[in-house]
Amino acid sequence: ITPADSMYFSQNMVPNLSIARFCYILDSIDGAQGNDSESLPLPPGGEIMTKKEKQSQKEKEEFKPMEGTALKNIDEKEGKNKVSIWVRNSHLQYEHDLKMLQIELMKLQLHMKTSGERILAIFEGRDAAGKGGTIKRFIAHLNPRNTRVVALTQPNDTELTQWYFQRYTSHLPSAGEIVFFDRSWYNRAMVEPVMGFCTDEQNKRFLKDVPMLEELLVKDGIKLFKFYFSVSKEIQKKRFDSRKKDLLKQFKISPVDTLAQKYWDQYSIRKFQMLSETNRTIAPWTVVRSDNKKLARINSMKYLLYNMNYDNKISDEALLP
């Protein structure tokens, strides 16, 4: 289907079902009766939505409005050529909270531009734990001139001969910058020893060295946040399977996916070792339960904002997870 620009939400919530309804304008509904279209029934009270057939019946993609669409069009009025789409009230609340926190992040960035503060946010966790999606929401409305996402690939031959932290330290934030590490030097604590990419001696040396490095960063003025996203084995498997069906997530598929499930217990051992040996008062870990990705995104944003001071900040109570 080719949607037009506007939607509206019905003011009639359905408390028993915890869902709300909004309508989506469709182009050429009356004319979409050819062989390359079909009619899809919607929940009672809705109209008919049409969709062009691009694949076989079993491979058709589920239609989902883009994030933020529901909240943006909540006050639109019902009109001709609109159909009802049902969303959960919890999703409306998520979109409301997300917008509020993204505005707060913009306030923080403006404050940092004048104060010269530096933020380094490290995101660690198993594959499909929700790290990348959370970072995407963090940076959605931030000024890219003062925001960087660092997601390094495997080291090349030259980097393998360097000090282990060298390839990371060149990406540390400058004055007024927020830098997000989508995986970090903590690869040596989990992925590398499990997959055999480092020796046991290298792993032990890393666990002793990294607290000293992070202490130097914090004492130099960098605001360091370390998030560990914790996902269950069942949810991880479910997300791996969904990647195979979603064309927009194909880039996330890798041969390591199946190994992540196979070596689950080994990863668990390395996880607890890493958290216990690298958790310090000056650079603590924040463990985020991420089976519910939306809640994980909201809580990690709240935690970072709660621990920062900036102009026109909302109350601390509103930033409690």
Secondary structure as the mmCIF struct_conf table of DSSP 4:
data_model
#
loop_
_struct_conf.conf_type_id
_struct_conf.id
_struct_conf.beg_label_comp_id
_struct_conf.beg_label_asym_id
_struct_conf.beg_label_seq_id
_struct_conf.end_label_comp_id
_struct_conf.end_label_asym_id
_struct_conf.end_label_seq_id
STRN STRN1 PRO A 3 PHE A 9
BEND BEND1 GLN A 11 GLN A 11
STRN STRN2 VAL A 14 VAL A 14
TURN_TY1_P TURN_TY1_P1 PRO A 15 SER A 18
STRN STRN3 ILE A 19 LEU A 26
TURN_TY1_P TURN_TY1_P2 ASP A 27 GLY A 31
BEND BEND2 GLY A 34 GLY A 34
TURN_TY1_P TURN_TY1_P3 ASN A 35 ASP A 36
STRN STRN4 SER A 37 LEU A 40
BEND BEND3 PRO A 43 PRO A 43
TURN_TY1_P TURN_TY1_P4 PRO A 44 GLY A 45
HELX_LH_PP_P HELX_LH_PP_P1 ILE A 48 ILE A 48
STRN STRN5 MET A 49 LYS A 52
BEND BEND4 GLN A 55 GLN A 55
HELX_RH_3T_P HELX_RH_3T_P1 GLN A 57 GLU A 59
HELX_LH_PP_P HELX_LH_PP_P2 LYS A 60 PHE A 63
HELX_LH_PP_P HELX_LH_PP_P3 PRO A 65 MET A 66
TURN_TY1_P TURN_TY1_P5 GLU A 67 GLY A 68
HELX_RH_AL_P HELX_RH_AL_P1 THR A 69 LYS A 72
TURN_TY1_P TURN_TY1_P6 ASN A 73 ASP A 75
HELX_LH_PP_P HELX_LH_PP_P4 GLU A 76 GLU A 78
TURN_TY1_P TURN_TY1_P7 LYS A 80 ASN A 81
STRN STRN6 LYS A 82 ARG A 88
HELX_RH_AL_P HELX_RH_AL_P2 ASN A 89 SER A 115
STRN STRN7 ARG A 118 GLY A 125
BEND BEND5 ARG A 126 ARG A 126
TURN_TY1_P TURN_TY1_P8 ASP A 127 ALA A 128
BEND BEND6 ALA A 129 GLY A 130
HELX_RH_AL_P HELX_RH_AL_P3 LYS A 131 ILE A 139
TURN_TY1_P TURN_TY1_P9 ALA A 140 HIS A 141
BEND BEND7 LEU A 142 LEU A 142
HELX_RH_3T_P HELX_RH_3T_P2 PRO A 144 ASN A 146
STRN STRN8 THR A 147 VAL A 150
BEND BEND8 GLN A 154 GLN A 154
HELX_RH_AL_P HELX_RH_AL_P4 ASP A 157 LEU A 160
TURN_TY1_P TURN_TY1_P10 THR A 161 THR A 161
BEND BEND9 GLN A 162 GLN A 162
TURN_TY1_P TURN_TY1_P11 TYR A 164 PHE A 165
HELX_RH_AL_P HELX_RH_AL_P5 GLN A 166 THR A 169
TURN_TY1_P TURN_TY1_P12 SER A 170 HIS A 171
TURN_TY1_P TURN_TY1_P13 ALA A 175 GLY A 176
STRN STRN9 ILE A 178 ASP A 182
BEND BEND10 ARG A 183 ARG A 183
HELX_RH_3T_P HELX_RH_3T_P3 TRP A 185 ARG A 188
TURN_TY1_P TURN_TY1_P14 ALA A 189 MET A 190
HELX_RH_AL_P HELX_RH_AL_P6 VAL A 191 MET A 195
TURN_TY1_P TURN_TY1_P15 GLY A 196 GLY A 196
BEND BEND11 PHE A 197 CYS A 198
HELX_RH_AL_P HELX_RH_AL_P7 ASP A 200 LYS A 219
TURN_TY1_P TURN_TY1_P16 ASP A 220 GLY A 221
STRN STRN10 ILE A 222 SER A 230
HELX_RH_AL_P HELX_RH_AL_P8 LYS A 233 LYS A 245
HELX_RH_3T_P HELX_RH_3T_P4 LEU A 247 LYS A 252
TURN_TY1_P TURN_TY1_P17 PRO A 255 PRO A 255
HELX_RH_AL_P HELX_RH_AL_P9 VAL A 256 LYS A 262
TURN_TY1_P TURN_TY1_P18 TYR A 263 TYR A 263
HELX_RH_AL_P HELX_RH_AL_P10 TRP A 264 THR A 278
BEND BEND12 THR A 281 ALA A 283
STRN STRN11 TRP A 285 ARG A 289
BEND BEND13 ASP A 291 ASN A 292
HELX_RH_AL_P HELX_RH_AL_P11 LYS A 293 TYR A 306
TURN_TY1_P TURN_TY1_P19 ASN A 307 ASN A 307
TURN_TY1_P TURN_TY1_P20 ASP A 311 ASN A 312
HELX_LH_PP_P HELX_LH_PP_P5 LYS A 313 SER A 315
HELX_RH_3T_P HELX_RH_3T_P5 ASP A 316 LEU A 319
#
